[in-house]
Amino acid sequence: MCGRAASLPDGERIAQLAYLLAWITVLLTAFGCASVPPRPPRIAAHPLDEPGTPQAIAVVASNDLPRTTLLAPLRESEEVAKSAAGGAAAGALTVYFLAPLALLAGPSAFLALPAIMGGGAVVGLAAGTAAGLERVVPKEEAEAIERLAKDGVGQLRLPEVTAEAVAGSVKRLAGLDADVVVAGAEPGPDWYRALRGRGFGAAIELRLKEVGFVGSGSDPVVALFMTAEARLMDTASGQPAGLRGLVYVSPERGARQWAVDGAALTKAEIERGYRTLAERIVEDLVLRAIGDREPDNVYAVTCGLVPRRPPLRWEGLPVGGSGRLAESPVESVTPVLEWESAGELGSVADAVSASPRTGKITYDLRIWSSADGAPVDVVYERQGLPQPQHRVETPLEPGSTYMWSVRTRYVVDGRTLVTRWSAANIPTFRLGAPLRDAIVYSYVADGAVHPVRCPTGNLHPCRWLDFIPAPNYYRFRTP
């Protein structure tokens, strides 16, 4: 980069990129239909389970930058074109937000803006016609815009910091050693087998795939999303032992909020996104949270450990997926939180009782601050609580709403495992096809890893989502 772009502070560059991304998503829509999804599989065996296996994990980050898809969905979706109200005005609006991004690449990119403006005009003039989609934005200009966005994302070093977050989560959540290992090229079986000689019993091959915004509306409300793929590798054989495709979707905000204050919200959500993905990767591929306490009835009200104090409150009846969680009052700013015991979770109790090497069942607790009905930051956390209740030891803010969740931590055959974080299974979650297809589970058969993709339709959080949507968090309010 050179010229004007070189003098912009990082916050302003990110702000301009965020503003462009948010407004382009005005023309994107999500799709979904009702269906009953099957139960996703879980990893039956793990490379670290073999006796004598080194208990360290190598985290291998991809050298590829995540994709930033801005205009491709616009070119591919007839429905988007039909919904683009305003004709030429829509084209002009798109052009208006392309200009700042062009500036980020310096004078040469800015000089190309007239061609991009022509493409933007076609957006408006061709809206509502299938034939016009072929001319929404010329291929060359679209590719140039994508390259500019990719440069902006590249400044954040997302592959590297995500890999570091995965290694940190292995140490913090699983109590195992982990290091980020650099692969010079696309690693093969021999390369992974060589890791065993360096003391690594397993490896996690990480690829951060896409970063962007999703949303719709004439006054757009959009969410930041990130997708990732993680492959569990057996360093004894050099072959895959598990695969996960993961999605992070932030709470929705007004489009302009993503760019104000030096893009503070965008930067915070990107950090929250890659840290959340890192934790989910470790929980699924190392602590094997997949598959625990998934209800046989997909219309179950809750999943995981059910809160008892404070009891759940609902807006509307939690029947048929129409209810929503309301705030439950607590008695003080250091409330007592209580939940059902793990002994009431049949899968956990059975696994522990059948294990010859069993540790004590304990509980993990998290409390998040909230804003606009969505979680913000973890303000209180405890691991290894011995009983299914806990009095918060650090006073919370009075008159404030908090969100919370608990899970079980237990040991089977010497291996520490966890269940998923508890949440409400109502309401279901609607996710458009591109992101829905990014959610991937897997099973191993005949020496190969077979991906299992998310079904079509609205998703039941207790079955398919490895993150908790904002409406599905348990919540309480301090006096």
N, C-alpha and C positions, 0 to 999 in steps of 0.2 A: 504494500500500500504506500501511497505517496500523496503529496500535495495537502489539500484540506483534511483528508481522512487521517493523515499522520498526526495532526494536532488535536484531534478530538479525544477527550478523556474516555476511558472505558465505559463509564456510566452512560455517557451520551450516545456512544455507539450502540450499546445494548438497548438503550431507550428507543433509538430510531428503528432498530431491527424489530423490537417488540411491537412498536406501533404499526409497522408494516404488516407483520404477521397477524396481529389482532384484527386489522381491518379487512385483510384479504379473506379471513374466515367468515365475513359477513355472507359470502357467496357459497359457503359450504353447509351441508345439511347432514344430519345423522338419520340412520334408518334402523328399524328393529321390529320384530313381531314376536308374539307370545309363543313359547314352546317350553317343554319340560326337558331340561338338559340331563344327560347321563352323568354318572359320578366320575370325576376325573381320577385317574390312577395315581398311585404314589410309588416311590422308589422302594422296591422290595429288598434290595441288597445295596450295600455301600462299599466302595473300595477300602475304606478305613476299617471295615469290620473284620477283615482277615487277620488272624493272629500274627503278630510280629511286624505288621505294617507300620511304617513311620507315620506318626500322627501330626503331620504338618501338611499344609495346603498351599500350593502355588496358585497365584491369581495371575492369569495371562490376559492382558488387555490387547484388544485389536488395535492395529495401527490406523484403521480407517476412521475418519470423522463420521459422526452420525448424519444421516440424511436430513435435509430441511426441505420438506415438500411444500412449496408455496402455490405454484400455478398448475401442477400436474392434475390435481383433483378437479380444478376448474375446467381443464380441457377434456376430462374424461366423463363428466357427469351431466347428462341431459337435464336431470331434475334441478341441478344447481342453476343452469341457464334459465330454466323456466321460472325459477323463484327470484331471479335477479331483477328486482323492481327498479324502475327509474330509467331504464334504457341507457341513453348516452350519459346520463348523470352517474350511473354506476361505473361506466368506463372512466369518466373524469375523476371520480373518487378514487378509483384504483390507481390511476396515474399520479394523483396527488401524493399518495403514500409510497410510490415507487421512487420518487425523486430523492428523499433522504438516503435511501439505501444505495442509490447510484453514487451519491457523494462519498460514501464510505470507501469506495474503490478508487477515488482520485479522479483527475480530469478526464482520463480516457473513457472511463465509464460514464461520466456525466455527459460527455459529448455524444454518447450513444443514446441518450435519453429521448431525443425526438423519435427514434425508431420504436422505443418502448412505448412512448405516448401513443403512437399509431396503433400499436397492439392493444393499448388500454381502451382506445376509442372503439375498437372492434368488440371489446367485452360488452359495452353498452349496446351497440347497434345490433349485435348478434344474439342478445339475450332472448331466450324463449324459442330459439330455433335450433334443431339438432344439427342442421348443416353448418350453422354459424360456429359451432363448437370447434370445428377444425381450424377456424381462423381467430379464435379468442386471443391467443398470443402466439406470434410466430415462434417456431422451435428455437431459433438462434437466440432471440431475446429472452425466452423463458429459461434457457440454459444459462444465459448470462446472469439473470436474476438469481437463479438457484446458486450459482457459484458465489455471488456476493453474500448471500445469506450463510452459506457454508463457511466463508471466511470469518464472518462474525461469530459463529458458533465455535470455530476453531480457536479463537482467542481465549475461550473459557477452559481449554484443556479438559474437556469432559471425559474422554476415554481414560486419561490418566487419573483424574481425581475420583472417578467412579471405581476404578480398580483399587485405589488406595482405601476407599470407603469399604469395599468388600473385604479386603484384608483386615481392616480394623474391626469390622463386624464379626469376622471369624474369631478374632482374639477376645472381643468383649462378650459376645453372645454364646460362643461354643467353648471358650477356654482353650482353644488350640492355637498353635503357632501358625502364622501365615505371612507370606511375603509376596510382593509384586515381582513377577519375573518377566523380562522382556524377551520376546521372540523376534529374531531378526527377520523372518519371513513367515509364510503360512506354516505353522508347526504341523508335523506329521507324527505317526506312531513312534518312530525312533526317537524323535525329540522329546516326547512325553516319557518314554521309558528312561531316557537319560536323567530326567528329573528325580527318578527314584534313587539314583545314586547320589543325589544331592540332598537326600533326606525328606523328600516330599512323597507322601503316600497317595495323594490325590491332587488334582488340579481343577480349577474352574476357569474355563475359557470364556471370556466376557466380550460381548459386542454391544455397545450402545448404538441402536439402530436409527432412531428418528427423534427429532425434537420439533415441536410446533405448537400451534393453537387450533382448537376446534370450537365451533360455535355457530350461531346463526342469528338472524333477526335484523330488522332495519336499524334498531338501536342495539348493536351487538353486545351480547354477554358471552364471553368466551373463557375457555379453560386452557391452561398450558398442559401439554402432554409430553411424555417421554416413553419410548419403548426400548427394550433391551432383550438380548438373548444370552443365556448362560448355559454352557455345556459342562457337565461333570465328567472328568476324564480319569480313568484308572491308569496310574503310572506303571502298574505291573504289566499290563497288556498294551498300553498305548491306545486303548480304544475307549469310545464314549460309554458312560454308565448312566447318563441321565441328561435330560434336556428340558429347559424351561424358557418360555417366551413370556415376558412380563410387560405390564402397562402401568404407568403412573398417570393419573388424571387429577389435576389440581381442582380446588373449588372454582366455580365460575365467578368472574368479575367483569365489570364494564370494560369495554375495549380500551378506553383511554387510561384506566387505572394502571395498565401494564407499563406505561411509558413515563409516568410522572415521577418526580423525585429521583432523577437519574436511573429510572427503571428499577427502583428498589424492590418492587413486588416481583418483577420478572426474575431478578437475581436471587431473591429469597426462595421463590418457587423452584427454580432450577436446582438450587442447592438441596432443598427439601426433596425434590424429585429423585436426584441421583442417590441421596442417602437412603431414601425409602426403598428404592430398587435394590441397593446393596444389601439392606437388611433382609428383604424378601428372598433374595438369592440365597443368602446364608440359611435362612429359616427353612427354605424348601429343599435345598440340595445338601445341606450339612445337618441341620437339626430335624429335617423330615417332617415338617408341619403339615404337609399335604395329606388330606384324607382323614384327619382326626375330627370327630364329632360333626360329620356332615349328616344332616337329618335325612332319614329315609323319606320323610314327607318334605318335598321341596317347598311347600307352603308353610313350613314351620316358622314361628314368630321370631325365634332367636337362634343363634349358633354359638357354640362354646359355652363357657361358664355363665350361668344366668345370674344377674344381680339380685340380691335380696334386700340390701339396704344401701341407698334408698331404693324402694321398689320402682319399677318402670311405670312411666305415665305416657299415655298416648293421646294424640289428637285424632279423633275418629277411632273407629274400631279396627284393630289389627286383624282383619278378616279379608281374605281375597286380595291382599297386597295393597289395600287402600289407606291404611293407617300410617301415621308418622310419629316418631318419638318426640315427646315434649320434655321440658326441663323438670326434673324431680327436685324438690326442696330438700336441703340438708340442714342439720341443726346448728352448725357453727362453721367457722373458717378452717377448723381442723376436724373435718367430719370423719366419722367411722364409715368405711365402705366394707360391704360384706357380699359374698357371692357363694354359690353352691360349691361343695367340695368336689375334688377330682374323683372321689370314690363313687360319685353319681354319674361319672362318665364311663360307661361300660368298656369302651375300647381301651382307655388308659388303664383302668383297674385290672382288666384281664391281661394286658401286656406286662404290667408290673408284677402281678402275682405269678405269672408263668416264667419269669426271668430268674435264673440262678444267681445273677449278679445284679441286685436291685438297690438303688439308692432311694433316699427319701423323696416323696412327692412334695414339691414346693410350688409357689405361685409367683408370677411376675405381674406387676401393676404399673400402668402408665396413666398420667393425667395430662391433658392438653388444655392450654388456653384456647379461647375461641373468639371469632369475629364473624359477624354476618352468617351465623349458623354453620360455620365450618371450623375445623381444628387449625391452630396456628403453630404453636410451639409446645414441645414437651416441657412442662414446668415441674413435674414431680415424677420420679421413677424409683421403683424398688424391685430387686430381683431376689428370688429365693425366699420369699415369705413363707414361714412354716405353717400358717393357718389361713383358712379362707376368709380372713377379715383383716383390716388394718386401719388404724387411726392415722390420718395424715399428720406428719410430724412438723412440717413447715407451714405456717399459716398462709392460706390463700387470700386473694383479694376479696373484700366484702362486696356483696351485691353483684357478683360476676358469674357468668356461665362457664362451666368447664365440661370437657368430654373425657371419658375414661374407658378403659378396657383392661381385662385380665386374661391370663392364659396359664396353663399348667406346664411346669417343667418337671421332667421325670427321667429316670435312668433305666434302661433295659440292656442287659448283657454288657454293662460297663459303658454304654454309650448314652450321652445326654441328648434327650429329645424334647420337643415342645409341641404343644397344640397351637392352632391358630389363635389369634387374638379374638376375643368374644365380640359379638356385634349383633345388631338386629338383622334379620333376614328379609325385613320389609322396610321400605319399598324395594322392588326389583330395580335393577340398574340398566339403563338404556345406553348402549355403546354402538356407534356406527361401525359398519363393516370393516373398514381398514384397521381400526384399533381392535375390534373384536377378534379379527383374524390374527392379531399379534399375540394373543394369549394362547400359549401352547404348553401342554403337559406332555408326558411321554411314558412309555413302558418299554422294557427290554425283553426281547424274544429272539431266539435263534442267533444270539450274539450281536444283535443290532438294536439300535434305539429307534423306536417308532413314535413319531409325533402324534398327539391327539389334540385337535383344535377345538376351540370353543364353538358351541352350536349357535345356530341363528336364533334371534329373538332376544327378549329382555332376559337379563342374567340374574340368577339368584346368588346373592353375595356368599352364602354359606357353601355353595358348590364350586363356583368358577373364579370368583374374584380373589386375588391375593392381596388386595388393598381394601380398606373400608371406605365406602363412599360417605361423604359428609352427612347425609340424612340418617345413616345407619349407626352412627356412634351413640353409645349411651351418654347421657348428659345430666348434670345436676347444677343447681344454682345456690350459691352461698347467701346467707342472710345479710 
